[in-house]
Amino acid sequence: MDYTTIVSDIENTLNTTLDSSTRVFDVDDEFTPIQKFKTAAYCAIGLCGLLGNLLACAAFWSFQSQLNRVSLLIFTQALADLITSVLLILFGITQIWRHRSPTSPWLCRFWWTQFVLFFFTAISSFNLMLMSLERYSAVVHPLKYARCFTRRNTKIFVAILWLVAPVMQYAHPTFWTTVASGSCKAVAPLGRIVQALTGSMLYLWEFLLPVCIMGFCYISIVRALRRQERVCHTPAQPGSTGAGKMSARNRNITMTLITLFVLFVICWAPNQTTFFQFNLGGPLDYQGGWYHFTVILAFLNSCVNPFVYAFRMKQFRQRVVMMLCCGCGSRGNRRQGSQSNRTTVVQSVA
């Protein structure tokens, strides 16, 4: 074996070692069938979420005259899901031209990594957690509730949440993504230990912490409501009507939010758990079917919430029907007005 062959083997070994320690995925430059399916799924989910959350935002915004804390929080939830749905449609459309356009560091880090999408899904997750805390305070600690969750304080809580919730999302595009040979590559520049720590913090911050807090809140709420039912389980009396209505409303709102919580866990657990085990050193194929399935299931959470509102909240259904009927009625009134004007003109001509 000559000297040139030895040097070539050493260089190949070093390049292979370096590549295996830093490179996680390569972006496929071709529009593959699985990417076509992902694009169609993104656009379908985004369109469904756009229509549903737009109606939800309009319905809850119309409660301005009697806007309470629950309506405000559900409005911000629908707003975050609405923005996610719009971004899903845009991301799906740009996927079609991805393999034809040059890859820039900005696009690679903040668009193709789906940073903007996960940015708003993190806000949505924390908003669900804030709603559970609001219900916990209202049911379990009603005396502190009026002092803590005023309209002003609720708006402050929402503003802080929108700023703080996505803070862990900056790690992936900033430190783990780069451009090499004209394609996006995910790297671990600070080593596997730092990647494991960062991935664990991301899993704890955006999934485990909200799930634990929401689970604790809803278990406490259910126990408190059951205690209230046992105490108030008496024959109907003239002075007990208001309390019964309040208890029924609390129960309905709580069950609505518990449904949102269960759907959140179902939709996000596969993706978060898969990415968590990958950061701990497990395998993950970014171009594989399982990864795309977990991402699609996670984004599906943004379009199912309006259906929960419609199924569980009578006031929301009535408001949506009223808005739709008003729209149809206004068009009908315009037609009737134009027809009456034409009749008047004909009569005057005659």
VEXDREN-2710 file (C-alpha; in Angstrom, 1 decimal):
% VEXDREN-2710
k/r/px/py/pz
1/MET/0.0/0.0/0.0
2/ASP/1.6/3.3/-1.1
3/TYR/1.6/6.6/0.8
4/THR/-1.1/8.2/-1.4
5/THR/-3.5/5.4/-0.6
6/ILE/-2.8/5.6/3.1
7/VAL/-3.4/9.4/3.1
8/SER/-6.6/9.0/1.1
9/ASP/-7.9/6.4/3.6
10/ILE/-7.1/8.6/6.5
11/GLU/-8.9/11.6/4.9
12/ASN/-12.0/9.5/4.1
13/THR/-12.0/8.2/7.7
14/LEU/-11.8/11.7/9.1
15/ASN/-14.5/13.0/6.8
16/THR/-16.8/10.1/7.6
17/THR/-16.3/10.6/11.4
18/LEU/-16.8/14.3/11.2
19/ASP/-19.9/13.9/9.0
20/SER/-21.5/11.2/11.2
21/SER/-20.9/13.3/14.3
22/THR/-22.4/16.5/12.9
23/ARG/-24.8/15.8/10.1
24/VAL/-28.3/14.8/11.1
25/PHE/-30.3/15.2/7.9
26/ASP/-30.1/16.5/4.4
27/VAL/-32.8/18.3/2.5
28/ASP/-34.0/16.3/-0.5
29/ASP/-33.8/18.5/-3.5
30/GLU/-36.6/16.6/-5.3
31/PHE/-40.3/16.9/-4.7
32/THR/-40.8/13.3/-3.6
33/PRO/-44.3/11.6/-3.2
34/ILE/-44.1/11.9/0.5
35/GLN/-43.4/15.6/0.2
36/LYS/-46.4/15.9/-2.1
37/PHE/-48.6/14.2/0.5
38/LYS/-47.2/16.4/3.3
39/THR/-47.8/19.5/1.2
40/ALA/-51.4/18.5/0.5
41/ALA/-52.0/17.7/4.2
42/TYR/-50.5/21.0/5.3
43/CYS/-52.8/22.9/2.9
44/ALA/-55.9/20.9/3.8
45/ILE/-55.3/21.3/7.6
46/GLY/-54.4/25.0/7.2
47/LEU/-57.5/25.7/5.1
48/CYS/-59.8/23.9/7.6
49/GLY/-58.1/25.7/10.5
50/LEU/-58.3/29.0/8.8
51/LEU/-62.0/28.9/8.3
52/GLY/-62.8/27.4/11.7
53/ASN/-60.5/29.7/13.7
54/LEU/-61.6/32.7/11.7
55/LEU/-65.2/32.0/12.8
56/ALA/-64.0/31.4/16.4
57/CYS/-62.1/34.7/16.5
58/ALA/-65.1/36.6/15.1
59/ALA/-67.5/34.9/17.4
60/PHE/-65.5/35.5/20.6
61/TRP/-64.5/39.0/19.6
62/SER/-68.2/39.8/19.2
63/PHE/-68.5/39.2/22.9
64/GLN/-66.7/42.5/23.6
65/SER/-69.6/44.0/25.5
66/GLN/-69.6/41.1/28.0
67/LEU/-66.1/39.9/27.4
68/ASN/-65.0/37.8/30.4
69/ARG/-61.7/36.1/31.1
70/VAL/-62.7/32.8/29.5
71/SER/-63.8/34.5/26.2
72/LEU/-60.6/36.5/26.1
73/LEU/-58.4/33.4/26.6
74/ILE/-60.3/31.4/24.0
75/PHE/-60.1/34.3/21.6
76/THR/-56.2/34.4/22.0
77/GLN/-56.2/30.6/21.6
78/ALA/-58.2/30.8/18.3
79/LEU/-55.9/33.7/17.2
80/ALA/-52.7/31.6/17.7
81/ASP/-54.3/28.7/15.9
82/LEU/-55.5/31.0/13.1
83/ILE/-51.9/32.3/12.5
84/THR/-50.6/28.7/12.6
85/SER/-53.2/27.7/10.0
86/VAL/-52.2/30.6/7.7
87/LEU/-48.5/29.7/8.0
88/LEU/-49.3/26.0/7.3
89/ILE/-50.9/27.0/4.0
90/LEU/-47.9/29.3/3.1
91/PHE/-45.4/26.6/4.1
92/GLY/-47.3/24.0/2.0
93/ILE/-47.3/26.2/-1.0
94/THR/-43.6/27.1/-0.8
95/GLN/-42.8/23.4/-0.5
96/ILE/-43.7/23.1/-4.2
97/TRP/-40.9/25.5/-5.3
98/ARG/-38.4/24.5/-2.5
99/HIS/-36.3/22.3/-4.7
100/ARG/-36.1/24.9/-7.5
101/SER/-35.1/27.9/-5.4
102/PRO/-31.7/28.6/-3.8
103/THR/-31.3/27.9/-0.1
104/SER/-30.3/30.9/2.0
105/PRO/-29.2/30.7/5.7
106/TRP/-32.3/32.7/6.7
107/LEU/-34.7/30.4/4.9
108/CYS/-32.9/27.4/6.1
109/ARG/-32.9/28.3/9.7
110/PHE/-36.2/30.1/10.1
111/TRP/-38.5/28.8/7.4
112/TRP/-37.5/25.3/6.3
113/THR/-37.0/24.2/9.9
114/GLN/-40.7/25.1/10.5
115/PHE/-39.5/27.5/13.2
116/VAL/-42.4/30.0/12.6
117/LEU/-44.9/27.1/12.8
118/PHE/-43.6/25.7/16.1
119/PHE/-43.2/29.3/17.4
120/PHE/-47.0/29.7/17.4
121/THR/-47.8/26.2/18.4
122/ALA/-45.7/26.8/21.5
123/ILE/-47.9/29.9/22.2
124/SER/-51.0/27.8/21.7
125/SER/-49.7/25.2/24.2
126/PHE/-49.0/27.7/26.9
127/ASN/-52.3/29.5/26.3
128/LEU/-54.1/26.2/27.0
129/MET/-52.1/26.0/30.2
130/LEU/-53.1/29.6/31.1
131/MET/-56.8/28.6/30.5
132/SER/-56.4/25.7/32.9
133/LEU/-54.9/27.9/35.5
134/GLU/-57.8/30.4/35.1
135/ARG/-60.4/27.6/35.5
136/TYR/-58.5/26.2/38.5
137/SER/-58.5/29.6/40.2
138/ALA/-62.2/30.2/39.4
139/VAL/-63.4/26.8/40.7
140/VAL/-60.9/25.9/43.5
141/HIS/-60.0/29.4/44.8
142/PRO/-63.0/31.6/43.9
143/LEU/-62.1/34.3/46.5
144/LYS/-58.6/34.8/45.0
145/TYR/-59.9/34.5/41.4
146/ALA/-61.6/38.0/41.2
147/ARG/-58.4/39.6/42.5
148/CYS/-55.9/37.7/40.4
149/PHE/-57.7/37.3/37.0
150/THR/-59.0/40.7/36.3
151/ARG/-59.4/41.8/32.7
152/ARG/-56.2/43.9/32.9
153/ASN/-54.2/41.1/34.6
154/THR/-55.5/38.5/32.1
155/LYS/-54.3/40.7/29.2
156/ILE/-50.9/41.1/30.9
157/PHE/-50.7/37.3/31.4
158/VAL/-51.4/36.8/27.7
159/ALA/-48.8/39.3/26.6
160/ILE/-46.1/37.7/28.8
161/LEU/-47.1/34.3/27.5
162/TRP/-46.7/35.3/23.8
163/LEU/-43.2/36.6/24.6
164/VAL/-42.0/33.8/26.8
165/ALA/-43.6/30.6/25.5
166/PRO/-41.5/30.1/22.3
167/VAL/-38.2/31.0/23.9
168/MET/-36.8/27.4/23.5
169/GLN/-37.6/27.4/19.8
170/TYR/-34.7/29.7/19.1
171/ALA/-32.1/27.0/19.9
172/HIS/-32.8/24.8/16.9
173/PRO/-32.5/27.3/14.1
174/THR/-29.7/29.3/15.8
175/PHE/-27.3/26.5/16.8
176/TRP/-28.4/23.3/15.1
177/THR/-29.0/24.4/11.5
178/THR/-26.6/25.5/8.8
179/VAL/-26.2/25.5/5.0
180/ALA/-23.7/23.3/3.3
181/SER/-23.4/22.3/-0.3
182/GLY/-26.5/24.2/-1.2
183/SER/-28.8/22.3/1.2
184/CYS/-29.9/22.6/4.9
185/LYS/-28.1/20.5/7.4
186/ALA/-28.8/20.0/11.1
187/VAL/-25.6/19.9/13.2
188/ALA/-24.6/19.4/16.8
189/PRO/-21.8/22.0/17.1
190/LEU/-21.6/21.8/20.9
191/GLY/-21.6/18.0/21.1
192/ARG/-24.2/15.4/21.9
193/ILE/-24.3/16.2/25.6
194/VAL/-25.4/19.8/25.0
195/GLN/-27.9/18.6/22.4
196/ALA/-29.3/16.1/24.9
197/LEU/-29.6/18.8/27.6
198/THR/-31.2/21.3/25.2
199/GLY/-33.6/18.7/23.8
200/SER/-34.6/17.7/27.4
201/MET/-35.2/21.3/28.3
202/LEU/-37.3/21.7/25.1
203/TYR/-39.4/18.6/26.0
204/LEU/-39.8/19.7/29.6
205/TRP/-40.7/23.3/28.7
206/GLU/-43.1/22.9/25.8
207/PHE/-44.8/19.6/26.5
208/LEU/-44.2/18.0/29.9
209/LEU/-44.6/21.2/32.0
210/PRO/-47.9/22.2/30.3
211/VAL/-49.2/18.7/30.5
212/CYS/-48.4/18.3/34.2
213/ILE/-49.8/21.7/35.1
214/MET/-53.0/21.2/33.1
215/GLY/-53.4/17.7/34.5
216/PHE/-53.1/18.9/38.0
217/CYS/-55.5/21.8/37.4
218/TYR/-58.2/19.6/35.9
219/ILE/-58.0/16.9/38.4
220/SER/-58.4/19.5/41.2
221/ILE/-61.3/21.1/39.3
222/VAL/-63.1/17.8/38.9
223/ARG/-62.7/17.1/42.6
224/ALA/-63.9/20.5/43.6
225/LEU/-67.0/20.3/41.3
226/ARG/-67.9/16.9/42.8
227/ARG/-67.6/18.4/46.3
228/GLN/-69.9/21.2/45.2
229/GLU/-72.4/18.8/43.7
230/ARG/-72.5/16.8/47.0
231/VAL/-73.0/20.0/49.0
232/CYS/-75.6/21.5/46.7
233/HIS/-77.4/18.2/45.9
234/THR/-80.8/19.3/47.5
235/PRO/-84.3/19.7/46.1
236/ALA/-84.7/22.9/44.0
237/GLN/-85.4/25.9/46.1
238/PRO/-86.3/29.5/45.1
239/GLY/-83.0/30.9/46.1
240/SER/-80.7/28.2/44.6
241/THR/-81.4/28.8/40.8
242/GLY/-78.5/31.2/40.3
243/ALA/-76.0/28.9/42.0
244/GLY/-77.2/26.0/40.0
245/LYS/-76.8/27.9/36.7
246/MET/-73.3/29.0/37.7
247/SER/-72.3/25.5/38.6
248/ALA/-73.6/24.2/35.3
249/ARG/-71.7/26.9/33.4
250/ASN/-68.5/26.1/35.2
251/ARG/-69.0/22.4/34.5
252/ASN/-69.6/23.0/30.8
253/ILE/-66.6/25.4/30.4
254/THR/-64.4/23.0/32.4
255/MET/-65.4/20.0/30.2
256/THR/-64.7/22.0/27.1
257/LEU/-61.2/22.8/28.3
258/ILE/-60.6/19.3/29.4
259/THR/-61.5/18.1/25.9
260/LEU/-59.0/20.6/24.4
261/PHE/-56.4/19.3/26.9
262/VAL/-57.0/15.6/25.9
263/LEU/-56.7/16.5/22.2
264/PHE/-53.5/18.4/22.8
265/VAL/-51.9/15.4/24.4
266/ILE/-53.1/13.0/21.7
267/CYS/-51.8/15.3/18.9
268/TRP/-48.5/16.4/20.4
269/ALA/-47.3/13.4/22.4
270/PRO/-45.9/11.4/19.3
271/ASN/-44.0/14.3/17.9
272/GLN/-42.6/15.6/21.2
273/THR/-41.6/12.1/22.4
274/THR/-40.0/11.2/19.0
275/PHE/-37.9/14.4/19.0
276/PHE/-37.0/13.9/22.6
277/GLN/-35.6/10.4/22.1
278/PHE/-33.7/11.7/19.0
279/ASN/-32.0/14.4/21.1
280/LEU/-31.0/11.7/23.6
281/GLY/-29.2/9.8/20.8
282/GLY/-32.0/7.8/19.2
283/PRO/-32.6/7.4/15.5
284/LEU/-34.8/9.8/13.5
285/ASP/-35.3/10.0/9.8
286/TYR/-36.5/13.5/8.9
287/GLN/-37.6/12.3/5.5
288/GLY/-39.4/9.2/6.8
289/GLY/-43.1/8.6/7.0
290/TRP/-43.2/8.4/10.8
291/TYR/-41.7/11.8/11.4
292/HIS/-44.0/13.5/8.8
293/PHE/-47.0/11.7/10.5
294/THR/-46.1/13.1/13.9
295/VAL/-45.7/16.6/12.5
296/ILE/-49.1/16.4/10.6
297/LEU/-50.8/15.1/13.7
298/ALA/-49.3/17.9/15.8
299/PHE/-50.5/20.6/13.4
300/LEU/-53.9/19.0/13.2
301/ASN/-54.4/20.2/16.8
302/SER/-54.7/23.8/15.4
303/CYS/-57.8/23.0/13.3
304/VAL/-59.8/20.7/15.7
305/ASN/-60.3/23.3/18.5
306/PRO/-63.1/25.2/16.7
307/PHE/-65.1/22.0/16.4
308/VAL/-64.7/21.5/20.2
309/TYR/-66.1/25.0/20.7
310/ALA/-69.0/24.3/18.4
311/PHE/-69.8/20.9/20.0
312/ARG/-69.4/21.9/23.6
313/MET/-70.5/25.6/23.8
314/LYS/-74.0/26.5/23.0
315/GLN/-73.3/30.3/23.1
316/PHE/-70.6/29.9/20.5
317/ARG/-72.9/28.0/18.2
318/GLN/-75.6/30.6/18.5
319/ARG/-73.2/33.4/17.8
320/VAL/-71.8/31.7/14.7
321/VAL/-75.3/31.0/13.4
322/MET/-76.3/34.6/14.1
323/MET/-73.3/35.9/12.2
324/LEU/-74.0/33.7/9.2
325/CYS/-77.7/34.6/9.2
326/CYS/-76.9/38.3/9.5
327/GLY/-74.6/37.9/6.4
328/CYS/-77.3/36.1/4.5
329/GLY/-79.9/38.6/5.8
330/SER/-77.9/41.6/4.7
331/ARG/-77.5/40.2/1.2
332/GLY/-81.2/39.4/1.1
333/ASN/-82.1/42.9/2.3
334/ARG/-79.8/44.4/-0.4
335/ARG/-81.6/42.3/-3.0
336/GLN/-85.0/43.3/-1.7
337/GLY/-84.0/46.9/-1.7
338/SER/-82.7/46.7/-5.3
339/GLN/-85.9/44.9/-6.4
340/SER/-88.1/47.6/-4.7
341/ASN/-86.0/50.3/-6.4
342/ARG/-86.5/48.7/-9.8
343/THR/-90.2/48.4/-9.1
344/THR/-90.4/52.0/-8.2
345/VAL/-88.6/53.1/-11.3
346/VAL/-90.9/50.9/-13.5
347/GLN/-94.0/52.3/-11.9
348/SER/-92.7/55.9/-12.3
349/VAL/-91.9/55.2/-16.0
350/ALA/-95.4/53.7/-16.5
END
